Amino acid sequence: GLNSPLTTDLVNYLIENGILGTGLNYPVVPKGDEEIRFQINADHTPYDIEYALTVLKDYKERN
């Protein structure tokens, strides 16, 4: 399938910061509806969630 450059860039940024996110691109989702999937489990702490949100905010501010 095709990969959105932005989705790929964000997934790479997350991985570089120790966060596993899976990019969903066409044909898994409709073109233009790319998304990132996170898997959260009971072992994640509030700090883990806050860290992931901070990394996402940092990415948004840079792009």
Secondary structure, DSSP 8 states (H G I E B T S, - for coil): ----HHHHHHHHHHHHTT---EEE-TTTS-TT--EEE----TT--HHHHHHHHHHHHHHHHH-
